[in-house]
Amino acid sequence: MTPIQQQKAAKDFAAHWEGKGYEKGESQIFWTTLLNQVFGIEHPETFIIYEHQVKLDHTSFIDGFILTTKVMIEQKSHRRTSPEARKP
């Protein structure tokens, strides 16, 4: 995918998802589609781990984890924010 094609794919993706965002029902579709259509990953289901267990002061789950890039994803529904995101 060329940079111009990727830019168009990203704009199309953003337009499709604008105003959407039910966390529990759409999170995995969102990330799988983003990885495939915008970043060109052929088999995103082998690239991202969903509902990855992490140990903090308790056991919790993050929405997604990409091992190769060490990216952890915590997604919230449209117009909702994490309490941590509101801290100054």
N, C-alpha and C positions, 0 to 999 in steps of 0.2 A: 504494500500500500504506500502510495506516495504521500508526502506531507499535505498536499492539497486534498487528496482523497480522504486522508485522516481528518483534516479540518472539517470537511463536509460531513463526514460520518459523525463527528462530535456534535456539530450543529443539529443534524437530524436527530441524534440521540437525545440531546437536550430538549429539543422541541417536542419530541414524543413524550418525555417524562415530565414536562413542565406541569406543575400543579398536581402531580400524582405523588404517591409515596406512602402507601400503607406498609409499614415496616414488616410486620409478620407475614403478610401475604405476598409482598412484591420484592423484598430485599434480594433474594437469591436470583430471581429473574433479572432484576436491575443489574447486578454485578456480572452475571453470566453474559448478558447482552452487551454490557459495556466492554468487557474484556474481549469478546469476540468481534463485535462490529466496529469498535473504535480502535482497539489496540491490536486487532488481527490475531488473537490467540485462537488457534483452531479448535482446541479441546479445553475450554476454560474450566470444565468440571474436574480436570486433572491438575489445574493450576492454583485453585483456591479451595480452602477448607472452610466449610460453613459450620457455624455454631461450635467454634473451637473452645475447648475448656481451658480456662486459665485459673491460676491460684493466686489470689490476692490475700487479704486477711480472711477470705472465705472463697469457696469455689464459685466461679462465675463463668459466663460464656460470652465470647465476643462474636459478632455477626459473621465475620469472615477473617481469614488469615491467609496471606500469601507468603509462603515460606521463602521462595527464591529472592524476594525483595524485602523480607522482614516487615511487611505491612500488616497492621492490625486494623480491622474495620469495625466501627461501632456506629450503626446507622439508627436514626430516629425517623419516625413518621413525619410527613410533610407538616411544616409549621410547629414542630415540637423540637425542643432542645434538651440536651442532657444538662442536669444540674451543674456538672463540672464545667460545661461550656459557658455558663453564666458567671462564673467566678472571675473577678478582675485579675 
